[in-house]
Amino acid sequence: MVSINDFPFLSSRDPESYKGDYGHALLVAGSYGKMGAAVLAARACLRAGAGLLTVHTPRCGVEILQTAVPEAMISIDEDRHCFSSLPAQLERYDAIAVGPGLGTGDATQNALLNLLRHRPAGSLVLDADALNILAQHPESLHLASGAVITPHKMEYRRLFGDAEPQQMADLHNLVIVGKAHRTQVFAPHSKPIANATGNAGMATAGSGDVLTGIALGLTAQAVAYTERHKDFEFNINEPAMVQQIAALAVRLHGEAGDRAAAQRMQPSVIASDIVDAILL
């Protein structure tokens, strides 16, 4: 099982470090009526240790996010209700996640495909409506090459039908987090990593958004740490390494869910409980 101790930026912190040393993450999330997903993912990203977080969101979500997640900075979309325009200076972010609460309107579809065309190499997590949009544009799936995708059963089926996850990871150069009772993380030409944490109480609205936030926060830290410590052999363009980060995110997500269920019992767990139970 992947361990926190495998990643020195998680197991200890330099007393002389500052927030920029722990990565600047970009979360593209939220739309009118779905801002809760953005809040959950943003809080989880910060709980997972990201030093800085910018959330790109429509104008309708600015007050919500600045109230619910005061630690996050906001990049304001041109549209009031949906994701329609790219954040400025994509290259300044160490990792990007797209999807929670995004919606699938025409403007959002165009914006997502445009973002995928202009994103920096590597360090990308796609979830939720980002995956639903790609399912509507299979000819553009190559634009997601190198990304981590986190589909639940129905999202996976929309993307790949009945194809085996390992085959799709190999074919499309993706790290696929196949969310299930015992989640498996597939990477191109690598052995799947199985997860043993988590419980049925996590089958609740927003739980997947929390996982996206954790994966984003861990990836941003890994990229930033690598830039400062050349001896740390993490290559964001190497799928096997990205698989390790994704598997750790799944483990931490499941452990948080287990702590939440121990406090409240499984039927009472909500996604906010999982965020509050994240411990590194």
Backbone bond lengths (Angstrom), bond angles and torsions (degrees), N, CA, C in turn:
res aa  C-N    CA-C-N  psi(-1)  N-CA   C-N-CA  omega(-1)  CA-C   N-CA-C  phi
1 M - - - 1.462 - - 1.526 109.41 -
2 V 1.320 117.02 140.68 1.459 121.62 -179.94 1.532 109.34 -67.13
3 S 1.343 116.21 137.50 1.462 121.75 -175.14 1.522 111.18 -119.09
4 I 1.321 115.21 149.67 1.461 120.77 173.27 1.523 110.48 -56.67
5 N 1.316 116.53 -33.79 1.460 120.47 -177.76 1.520 113.22 -65.68
6 D 1.334 116.78 -14.27 1.466 120.19 176.54 1.520 111.67 -74.54
7 F 1.325 116.70 -12.08 1.458 121.25 -174.64 1.527 109.19 -125.34
8 P 1.329 117.38 103.91 1.466 120.42 -172.69 1.526 114.20 -62.12
9 F 1.312 118.98 -25.00 1.461 120.65 178.92 1.526 111.95 -71.31
10 L 1.343 117.55 -14.08 1.460 121.76 176.77 1.523 112.28 -100.58
11 S 1.326 116.98 -34.19 1.455 120.16 -175.37 1.527 112.80 -76.85
12 S 1.337 117.87 -24.18 1.469 120.63 176.42 1.522 109.28 -158.20
13 R 1.343 115.93 156.42 1.463 120.87 178.74 1.528 109.73 -128.26
14 D 1.311 114.97 139.87 1.456 121.77 177.47 1.528 109.19 -66.63
15 P 1.330 118.92 126.31 1.465 120.50 178.97 1.530 113.26 -58.78
16 E 1.333 117.58 -22.38 1.463 121.33 -179.19 1.524 113.06 -93.95
17 S 1.321 117.28 7.03 1.464 119.62 -177.57 1.527 111.09 -78.14
18 Y 1.341 114.93 166.91 1.469 120.67 175.82 1.527 108.46 -136.12
19 K 1.317 116.87 174.62 1.463 120.88 -169.92 1.522 113.41 -56.66
20 G 1.330 117.51 -35.00 1.453 119.98 -179.33 1.508 113.94 -65.10
21 D 1.324 116.44 -19.67 1.461 120.11 178.84 1.525 112.28 -71.71
22 Y 1.309 117.49 -14.19 1.455 120.61 -174.02 1.528 112.87 -112.85
23 G 1.318 114.79 24.03 1.453 119.38 168.68 1.513 114.66 89.84
24 H 1.325 114.54 144.72 1.465 122.17 173.72 1.520 107.15 -112.51
25 A 1.308 116.63 111.62 1.461 123.29 -176.94 1.518 110.29 -98.78
26 L 1.324 115.58 145.40 1.460 122.51 173.83 1.517 108.71 -116.78
27 L 1.326 116.44 125.11 1.459 123.06 175.74 1.523 108.49 -114.19
28 V 1.313 116.84 121.07 1.470 122.28 175.89 1.519 106.74 -103.55
29 A 1.321 116.97 109.25 1.464 119.19 -169.08 1.523 110.76 -160.02
30 G 1.320 114.75 159.56 1.456 121.23 172.10 1.518 114.09 93.52
31 S 1.310 114.55 150.08 1.465 123.63 172.25 1.527 106.41 -160.06
32 Y 1.318 116.56 172.96 1.456 120.70 -177.75 1.532 109.89 -57.43
33 G 1.314 116.53 122.01 1.460 121.89 -179.39 1.510 114.67 87.35
34 K 1.339 118.48 -3.82 1.467 121.38 -177.80 1.524 111.64 -131.74
35 M 1.311 117.07 31.85 1.462 119.59 -177.54 1.522 112.73 -74.80
36 G 1.325 116.91 -19.18 1.455 119.17 178.74 1.517 112.23 -59.48
37 A 1.331 117.15 -36.89 1.462 120.73 179.42 1.518 110.57 -62.37
38 A 1.324 116.79 -41.56 1.464 120.92 178.50 1.528 110.81 -64.55
39 V 1.321 117.36 -40.74 1.469 121.41 179.32 1.521 110.62 -62.35
40 L 1.325 117.23 -46.26 1.462 121.05 -178.68 1.533 111.41 -62.85
41 A 1.324 116.77 -46.16 1.463 120.12 -179.78 1.521 111.19 -65.36
42 A 1.330 117.11 -39.24 1.465 120.74 -179.91 1.525 110.90 -65.13
43 R 1.318 117.19 -46.08 1.466 119.87 179.72 1.522 111.14 -62.93
44 A 1.337 116.99 -40.03 1.455 120.65 -179.82 1.523 111.27 -66.23
45 C 1.320 117.18 -38.79 1.463 121.16 178.08 1.517 111.01 -59.23
46 L 1.312 116.95 -45.20 1.457 120.84 -179.48 1.528 111.27 -70.60
47 R 1.332 118.10 -38.63 1.461 120.85 176.66 1.527 111.18 -64.28
48 A 1.333 116.74 -27.49 1.460 120.62 178.80 1.523 112.05 -79.80
49 G 1.332 117.75 -2.49 1.447 120.29 169.68 1.504 117.86 109.44
50 A 1.327 119.38 0.99 1.462 119.97 178.88 1.524 110.07 -58.73
51 G 1.331 116.11 136.09 1.461 119.53 -178.67 1.515 113.22 -73.14
52 L 1.327 116.25 -34.93 1.467 122.42 -179.13 1.517 108.90 -139.00
53 L 1.307 116.17 143.93 1.457 121.28 176.65 1.518 109.67 -137.45
54 T 1.329 115.66 128.68 1.460 122.50 169.49 1.515 108.16 -113.34
55 V 1.317 116.75 130.81 1.463 121.51 176.24 1.524 108.38 -108.66
56 H 1.330 116.02 121.71 1.460 121.15 174.01 1.521 107.56 -92.30
57 T 1.333 116.12 120.67 1.460 120.28 -171.47 1.522 109.83 -150.83
58 P 1.333 118.72 157.35 1.459 120.19 177.41 1.527 112.09 -66.26
59 R 1.310 114.99 163.62 1.471 120.27 -175.23 1.525 112.84 -58.90
60 C 1.314 117.12 -30.62 1.461 119.58 -179.20 1.521 112.45 -64.93
61 G 1.341 117.16 -17.77 1.450 119.67 -175.89 1.511 115.56 -99.54
62 V 1.329 117.32 -2.44 1.463 119.49 -172.61 1.523 111.56 -63.22
63 E 1.313 118.23 -52.39 1.459 120.27 -178.00 1.526 111.24 -64.70
64 I 1.326 116.64 -36.47 1.460 120.03 179.14 1.523 110.24 -61.25
65 L 1.323 116.51 -49.93 1.458 119.96 -177.38 1.519 112.28 -68.20
66 Q 1.314 117.30 -40.49 1.459 118.40 -177.54 1.525 111.36 -71.05
67 T 1.315 116.96 -19.97 1.458 120.45 174.01 1.522 111.45 -85.26
68 A 1.337 116.51 -45.98 1.465 120.92 -174.41 1.526 112.88 -79.44
69 V 1.348 116.33 -30.81 1.476 120.35 -178.01 1.530 107.91 -134.13
70 P 1.332 117.64 72.93 1.469 119.70 -175.56 1.520 113.35 -63.91
71 E 1.326 117.29 -17.37 1.467 120.41 -179.93 1.533 112.61 -74.91
72 A 1.335 117.75 -17.26 1.462 121.33 -176.62 1.524 111.05 -90.25
73 M 1.333 115.42 145.97 1.459 122.05 169.56 1.526 108.70 -89.57
74 I 1.322 116.55 157.75 1.456 121.05 -175.19 1.523 110.53 -120.73
75 S 1.321 115.41 131.18 1.460 123.47 168.17 1.520 105.89 -105.44
76 I 1.318 117.67 119.76 1.464 121.53 -169.60 1.525 110.86 -95.67
77 D 1.311 115.99 123.18 1.460 121.50 178.40 1.530 110.61 -68.73
78 E 1.320 115.67 157.90 1.466 120.50 178.14 1.524 112.12 -67.69
79 D 1.327 117.02 -27.42 1.464 121.70 -177.50 1.522 110.33 -91.40
80 R 1.307 116.64 147.56 1.457 120.38 179.93 1.519 112.32 -75.71
81 H 1.326 116.87 -31.01 1.459 119.80 -168.27 1.529 115.47 -113.04
82 C 1.320 119.13 -15.43 1.465 118.96 -173.84 1.524 111.53 -152.17
83 F 1.312 115.90 166.38 1.454 123.52 174.25 1.520 108.56 -72.00
84 S 1.338 116.66 118.87 1.463 120.23 -176.56 1.521 113.48 -139.39
85 S 1.332 118.27 -12.57 1.461 121.84 -175.26 1.523 110.11 -139.35
86 L 1.332 116.46 151.70 1.458 120.66 -175.72 1.521 111.68 -77.67
87 P 1.329 117.32 144.32 1.466 120.41 169.32 1.526 109.25 -63.61
88 A 1.308 115.27 152.90 1.461 119.86 178.91 1.529 110.25 -75.74
89 Q 1.309 116.65 150.70 1.470 124.21 170.74 1.524 112.65 52.15
90 L 1.309 116.49 59.79 1.460 120.73 179.55 1.524 112.32 -57.15
91 E 1.321 116.56 -29.15 1.463 119.87 -175.93 1.517 113.58 -68.25
92 R 1.331 118.23 -13.50 1.463 118.89 -177.38 1.525 112.85 -83.19
93 Y 1.323 117.02 -7.01 1.460 120.05 -178.01 1.524 110.60 -94.52
94 D 1.324 115.71 142.32 1.462 120.68 178.31 1.521 112.13 -80.15
95 A 1.303 117.78 -26.82 1.467 121.61 178.82 1.527 108.64 -155.54
96 I 1.329 115.17 151.47 1.466 121.97 -177.55 1.525 108.48 -131.40
97 A 1.322 116.78 135.88 1.465 121.97 170.96 1.519 108.44 -125.83
98 V 1.317 115.63 141.02 1.463 121.16 -176.41 1.521 109.22 -136.42
99 G 1.325 116.58 135.17 1.453 118.49 168.93 1.509 119.64 142.15
100 P 1.344 120.72 -42.90 1.466 119.04 -173.42 1.533 113.07 -58.44
101 G 1.328 116.11 122.63 1.457 121.25 176.42 1.511 115.03 64.55
102 L 1.328 118.11 22.77 1.465 121.05 -169.89 1.522 113.33 -74.96
103 G 1.334 117.45 -33.24 1.461 120.08 -171.09 1.517 110.29 83.62
104 T 1.336 116.11 169.51 1.464 120.03 -176.26 1.532 112.36 -132.00
105 G 1.327 117.85 26.57 1.462 120.91 178.16 1.517 111.72 -65.33
106 D 1.325 115.72 168.01 1.470 120.89 -175.80 1.521 112.08 -59.07
107 A 1.337 117.42 -44.29 1.460 120.18 -178.79 1.520 111.08 -63.06
108 T 1.321 115.96 -38.52 1.462 120.63 179.79 1.519 110.87 -69.97
109 Q 1.320 117.41 -39.57 1.463 119.92 176.32 1.525 110.61 -59.38
110 N 1.305 117.05 -46.46 1.463 120.37 179.90 1.522 111.55 -63.53
111 A 1.330 116.30 -40.87 1.462 120.39 -178.92 1.524 111.14 -65.82
112 L 1.336 117.19 -41.35 1.460 119.73 179.58 1.530 110.86 -62.92
113 L 1.315 116.91 -47.20 1.466 119.28 -178.94 1.523 110.60 -63.86
114 N 1.316 116.95 -35.74 1.460 120.92 176.81 1.525 111.11 -65.80
115 L 1.335 116.58 -41.20 1.463 120.43 177.71 1.532 110.11 -62.37
116 L 1.321 117.27 -43.15 1.458 120.31 -179.21 1.525 111.28 -63.59
117 R 1.320 116.66 -33.54 1.472 119.81 179.07 1.522 111.79 -70.68
118 H 1.336 117.68 -29.67 1.461 121.51 -172.35 1.523 114.15 -108.89
119 R 1.305 118.39 1.20 1.469 121.01 -177.02 1.521 110.63 -68.59
120 P 1.333 115.84 154.53 1.465 119.18 170.66 1.526 110.11 -67.38
121 A 1.310 117.06 159.41 1.460 120.95 179.86 1.527 110.17 -64.47
122 G 1.348 116.07 139.71 1.459 121.02 174.60 1.511 114.16 72.47
123 S 1.327 115.55 -170.63 1.463 125.95 171.83 1.525 114.28 50.09
124 L 1.334 117.30 48.07 1.460 121.92 -177.88 1.523 110.25 -129.04
125 V 1.350 115.66 133.98 1.465 122.82 175.06 1.522 107.95 -121.01
126 L 1.325 116.81 128.88 1.461 121.76 179.64 1.529 109.64 -121.11
127 D 1.331 115.80 134.08 1.460 120.78 -177.12 1.518 108.83 -146.18
128 A 1.312 115.15 167.46 1.469 123.55 165.87 1.534 111.80 52.58
129 D 1.336 117.34 -124.01 1.458 120.01 -173.46 1.521 113.30 -68.12
130 A 1.320 118.80 -21.94 1.469 119.31 172.31 1.527 109.71 -61.16
131 L 1.335 116.95 -38.78 1.460 120.86 178.02 1.524 111.22 -72.66
132 N 1.320 116.97 -37.91 1.464 119.85 178.29 1.528 111.18 -64.62
133 I 1.327 117.06 -35.58 1.463 120.43 176.57 1.521 110.33 -67.85
134 L 1.332 117.45 -44.96 1.464 119.87 178.53 1.531 111.01 -61.01
135 A 1.323 116.84 -33.84 1.462 119.41 178.08 1.523 111.23 -63.66
136 Q 1.335 116.74 -27.84 1.461 121.10 176.91 1.524 112.19 -83.23
137 H 1.334 117.01 -11.24 1.470 122.11 -179.07 1.526 109.66 -131.69
138 P 1.322 117.87 62.71 1.473 119.78 -176.51 1.521 113.24 -59.42
139 E 1.329 116.99 -24.88 1.463 120.02 178.35 1.517 112.29 -67.65
140 S 1.352 117.06 -14.17 1.466 121.62 -178.70 1.525 112.73 -104.87
141 L 1.316 117.34 7.32 1.461 119.70 -176.56 1.530 111.74 -61.81
142 H 1.328 116.79 -28.40 1.468 119.51 178.87 1.523 112.67 -61.69
143 L 1.337 117.26 -22.17 1.463 120.65 179.35 1.523 111.90 -67.78
144 A 1.326 116.78 -19.02 1.468 121.28 179.70 1.523 112.46 -91.88
145 S 1.318 118.57 4.99 1.459 122.12 -177.43 1.523 111.13 -50.71
146 G 1.326 116.32 132.24 1.459 122.07 -179.70 1.506 115.12 89.18
147 A 1.330 117.74 -5.63 1.459 121.52 -176.14 1.527 111.82 -83.17
148 V 1.330 114.23 161.22 1.460 122.66 165.72 1.520 107.50 -93.15
149 I 1.319 117.78 127.45 1.457 120.37 174.72 1.527 108.04 -118.92
150 T 1.337 116.13 144.85 1.464 120.83 -172.79 1.529 111.19 -127.29
151 P 1.327 117.69 64.32 1.468 119.22 -176.07 1.527 113.67 -80.62
152 H 1.328 116.03 142.19 1.458 118.00 163.68 1.530 108.10 -81.93
153 K 1.318 116.80 -179.29 1.461 121.40 -169.85 1.524 112.80 -55.56
154 M 1.328 118.12 -45.51 1.463 120.51 -177.05 1.532 111.24 -72.00
155 E 1.324 117.32 -39.18 1.468 119.46 177.54 1.519 110.89 -63.00
156 Y 1.321 116.32 -39.89 1.464 119.58 177.59 1.525 110.26 -62.01
157 R 1.311 116.48 -44.33 1.469 119.88 -177.50 1.526 111.05 -64.12
158 R 1.330 117.21 -37.88 1.472 119.08 177.22 1.529 111.50 -62.98
159 L 1.322 115.36 -35.97 1.465 119.80 -178.46 1.523 112.40 -77.60
160 F 1.320 117.07 -46.72 1.458 120.88 -165.79 1.525 114.91 -126.10
161 G 1.329 118.43 1.57 1.451 120.03 -178.10 1.518 111.15 63.39
162 D 1.324 116.47 -131.30 1.467 121.17 -177.73 1.529 112.72 -98.45
163 A 1.317 117.75 11.82 1.464 120.70 -178.23 1.528 111.18 -65.44
164 E 1.314 116.70 149.21 1.458 121.99 179.35 1.530 110.66 -70.69
165 P 1.341 117.84 138.44 1.472 120.65 -178.04 1.530 113.34 -58.01
166 Q 1.326 117.37 -40.15 1.463 118.39 -179.21 1.528 110.98 -63.37
167 Q 1.317 116.64 -39.42 1.459 120.07 177.98 1.527 111.17 -63.24
168 M 1.317 116.96 -40.07 1.459 120.34 -179.34 1.531 111.37 -71.60
169 A 1.319 116.89 -36.27 1.465 119.77 175.38 1.523 110.64 -62.01
170 D 1.339 116.23 -43.63 1.462 120.79 178.99 1.524 111.32 -65.23
171 L 1.321 116.11 -45.67 1.460 121.27 -173.56 1.525 112.18 -68.34
172 H 1.345 116.76 -41.81 1.462 120.67 -172.10 1.531 113.58 -104.72
173 N 1.324 117.69 4.21 1.473 121.71 -179.25 1.523 110.80 55.14
174 L 1.325 115.35 55.66 1.457 122.45 -178.80 1.524 110.33 -123.68
175 V 1.324 116.31 150.11 1.458 121.98 165.24 1.524 106.12 -96.89
176 I 1.317 116.65 115.98 1.463 121.98 -172.89 1.526 109.51 -109.00
177 V 1.329 115.68 117.28 1.454 121.97 174.19 1.524 106.68 -92.98
178 G 1.316 115.99 100.48 1.461 120.66 -178.02 1.520 110.09 -84.06
179 K 1.324 116.65 91.61 1.455 120.86 -174.14 1.528 111.24 -66.66
180 A 1.324 115.46 127.89 1.463 122.54 -178.56 1.518 107.94 -163.83
181 H 1.341 116.17 -175.75 1.465 119.43 177.43 1.521 110.46 -54.75
182 R 1.310 117.25 -43.15 1.456 122.59 173.31 1.524 107.70 -122.38
183 T 1.315 114.57 86.87 1.454 122.08 -175.54 1.524 110.98 -57.67
184 Q 1.343 115.74 141.02 1.456 121.73 172.33 1.524 109.24 -120.06
185 V 1.327 115.77 144.03 1.458 121.95 -179.69 1.521 107.69 -113.43
186 F 1.332 115.38 117.60 1.459 122.61 -176.53 1.532 109.35 -105.15
187 A 1.321 115.84 142.41 1.456 121.52 175.71 1.516 108.73 -136.67
188 P 1.329 118.32 155.68 1.462 120.24 -178.14 1.530 112.18 -55.88
189 H 1.316 114.88 123.74 1.467 121.93 172.22 1.529 112.04 57.42
190 S 1.322 116.25 34.84 1.465 122.61 177.83 1.522 109.62 -130.49
191 K 1.308 116.22 159.45 1.453 120.86 175.59 1.525 109.64 -74.62
192 P 1.332 118.91 134.05 1.465 120.22 178.59 1.524 111.64 -60.61
193 I 1.325 115.99 148.41 1.463 122.34 175.31 1.521 107.84 -106.81
194 A 1.322 116.47 120.22 1.457 121.44 -178.71 1.522 110.25 -93.40
195 N 1.314 116.00 143.90 1.466 121.97 179.53 1.527 110.17 -104.22
196 A 1.326 114.96 143.25 1.466 119.86 -177.85 1.518 112.74 -116.89
197 T 1.332 118.04 5.80 1.456 120.31 -178.97 1.528 110.40 -103.22
198 G 1.328 116.04 167.12 1.458 120.65 177.29 1.509 112.76 103.61
199 N 1.343 115.67 169.67 1.461 121.37 -176.21 1.521 109.67 -157.87
200 A 1.318 116.30 171.65 1.463 121.53 -174.62 1.520 113.14 -67.50
201 G 1.327 117.78 -17.20 1.458 119.60 175.69 1.516 113.23 -64.98
202 M 1.339 115.99 -18.04 1.464 120.24 -179.69 1.520 112.40 -81.45
203 A 1.317 117.50 -3.28 1.462 121.61 174.66 1.521 108.43 -80.07
204 T 1.323 114.61 70.81 1.464 121.48 -174.62 1.518 110.07 -145.15
205 A 1.311 116.81 152.44 1.463 121.35 -176.46 1.525 111.16 -56.02
206 G 1.329 116.06 131.30 1.455 121.28 176.46 1.507 114.95 94.43
207 S 1.335 117.80 -12.22 1.460 120.14 -179.18 1.529 111.48 -60.81
208 G 1.330 117.19 -40.69 1.455 120.65 178.29 1.514 112.76 -65.31
209 D 1.330 117.38 -33.36 1.465 120.81 177.06 1.526 110.83 -64.68
210 V 1.324 115.64 -35.64 1.466 120.43 176.69 1.530 109.90 -63.77
211 L 1.322 117.35 -44.20 1.465 120.74 178.26 1.525 110.54 -60.62
212 T 1.312 117.92 -42.58 1.465 120.83 178.03 1.521 110.75 -58.64
213 G 1.326 116.91 -43.92 1.455 120.18 179.24 1.514 112.77 -63.46
214 I 1.326 117.28 -41.23 1.464 120.75 178.51 1.525 110.27 -63.04
215 A 1.332 116.74 -46.25 1.466 120.45 179.72 1.519 111.27 -61.03
216 L 1.319 117.05 -40.27 1.465 121.17 178.07 1.518 111.16 -63.39
217 G 1.323 116.94 -46.79 1.458 120.51 -178.46 1.515 112.92 -62.71
218 L 1.340 116.79 -41.75 1.461 120.35 179.35 1.525 111.27 -67.35
219 T 1.333 116.40 -41.70 1.465 119.72 -178.47 1.519 111.18 -65.26
220 A 1.328 117.38 -42.75 1.468 120.31 178.78 1.519 111.14 -59.45
221 Q 1.322 116.65 -40.79 1.469 120.22 179.01 1.528 111.42 -66.58
222 A 1.323 116.82 -42.08 1.459 120.11 -179.40 1.520 111.67 -61.99
223 V 1.329 116.40 -43.24 1.469 120.37 -179.91 1.520 110.44 -65.73
224 A 1.323 117.08 -45.73 1.467 120.28 -179.23 1.523 111.19 -64.23
225 Y 1.319 117.26 -39.74 1.458 120.61 -179.76 1.523 110.64 -64.76
226 T 1.320 116.22 -41.05 1.456 120.88 179.89 1.520 111.37 -61.72
227 E 1.319 116.37 -37.26 1.462 119.81 179.84 1.524 111.77 -65.44
228 R 1.335 117.63 -27.87 1.461 120.99 -178.59 1.521 113.02 -95.94
229 H 1.338 117.02 -22.12 1.465 121.12 -175.93 1.523 108.21 -127.47
230 K 1.299 115.76 93.46 1.461 120.53 -175.41 1.523 112.32 -66.86
231 D 1.355 117.15 -18.26 1.456 120.49 179.53 1.535 112.26 -80.01
232 F 1.337 116.85 -10.90 1.464 120.53 177.44 1.525 107.81 -83.12
233 E 1.311 116.43 114.09 1.455 120.84 -169.92 1.526 111.25 -87.45
234 F 1.329 115.18 67.01 1.460 120.31 174.84 1.516 108.17 -114.99
235 N 1.300 116.57 121.52 1.460 122.29 -179.93 1.511 108.22 -116.67
236 I 1.331 116.29 111.25 1.459 120.29 -175.83 1.524 111.38 -65.02
237 N 1.322 117.89 -15.62 1.454 121.07 177.56 1.528 112.31 -95.90
238 E 1.330 116.84 5.41 1.454 121.95 177.46 1.536 109.10 -101.55
239 P 1.334 118.47 108.89 1.471 120.56 -173.41 1.523 114.43 -55.44
240 A 1.333 118.25 -35.73 1.466 119.45 -178.65 1.525 111.31 -63.95
241 M 1.332 117.43 -34.40 1.461 120.65 177.55 1.528 110.86 -72.51
242 V 1.323 115.56 -41.21 1.464 119.81 177.53 1.524 110.09 -62.86
243 Q 1.323 116.53 -37.17 1.459 120.98 176.35 1.524 111.46 -58.58
244 Q 1.337 117.42 -39.33 1.456 121.13 179.10 1.531 111.24 -62.70
245 I 1.331 116.40 -43.56 1.469 120.39 178.12 1.527 110.48 -63.30
246 A 1.340 116.53 -45.46 1.467 120.10 -179.67 1.528 110.77 -62.32
247 A 1.332 116.44 -40.47 1.465 119.57 179.51 1.523 111.34 -66.14
248 L 1.334 117.37 -36.87 1.456 119.49 176.51 1.526 110.65 -65.95
249 A 1.331 117.07 -39.78 1.468 120.34 177.25 1.525 110.54 -59.32
250 V 1.321 116.66 -43.82 1.466 121.02 178.91 1.522 110.50 -62.53
251 R 1.328 116.15 -43.12 1.467 119.35 179.58 1.526 110.94 -62.10
252 L 1.332 117.90 -48.70 1.464 121.17 -178.47 1.523 111.14 -63.20
253 H 1.327 116.37 -38.14 1.462 121.95 176.92 1.526 109.88 -60.84
254 G 1.343 116.66 -46.83 1.458 120.29 179.55 1.512 113.11 -65.89
255 E 1.341 116.48 -39.58 1.460 119.34 178.08 1.524 110.93 -64.35
256 A 1.333 116.93 -39.41 1.466 119.64 176.80 1.525 110.54 -63.69
257 G 1.333 116.14 -40.42 1.464 119.77 176.92 1.521 112.23 -63.48
258 D 1.317 116.80 -36.85 1.463 120.04 177.92 1.527 111.32 -66.90
259 R 1.328 116.46 -41.00 1.474 119.03 177.24 1.524 110.79 -64.66
260 A 1.335 116.51 -41.32 1.463 119.79 179.34 1.523 111.29 -62.85
261 A 1.348 116.88 -41.42 1.462 120.54 -179.70 1.522 111.63 -68.54
262 A 1.326 117.01 -33.00 1.456 120.47 178.33 1.523 111.45 -66.92
263 Q 1.328 116.11 -29.29 1.465 120.36 179.88 1.520 112.41 -82.56
264 R 1.348 117.24 -33.16 1.467 119.86 -169.45 1.531 114.63 -124.30
265 M 1.303 119.20 -10.63 1.461 126.18 -169.74 1.530 109.12 77.70
266 Q 1.313 115.98 149.80 1.459 121.47 -170.25 1.529 115.02 -57.12
267 P 1.335 119.97 -45.55 1.469 117.97 -176.14 1.527 114.09 -63.12
268 S 1.332 117.74 -20.38 1.460 120.76 -176.26 1.525 113.83 -94.46
269 V 1.324 117.34 -4.79 1.467 119.70 -177.44 1.528 110.61 -70.39
270 I 1.327 116.14 132.59 1.458 122.21 170.44 1.531 108.18 -121.60
271 A 1.323 115.98 166.47 1.465 120.06 -172.66 1.518 112.32 -60.85
272 S 1.319 118.00 -35.24 1.461 120.38 178.29 1.526 111.46 -61.94
273 D 1.335 116.90 -33.68 1.468 120.07 176.30 1.526 110.56 -62.60
274 I 1.331 116.68 -38.14 1.466 120.97 -179.59 1.523 109.61 -65.82
275 V 1.332 117.78 -43.55 1.463 120.82 177.01 1.539 110.15 -57.87
276 D 1.320 115.64 -47.24 1.468 120.06 -176.72 1.519 112.55 -65.20
277 A 1.342 116.82 -21.05 1.461 121.00 -177.53 1.524 113.60 -95.93
278 I 1.344 117.86 2.49 1.455 120.62 178.38 1.519 109.18 -67.47
279 L 1.335 115.79 124.90 1.459 121.46 178.22 1.512 108.78 -134.52
280 L 1.332 115.70 130.70 1.449 121.21 175.57 1.524 108.85 -116.26
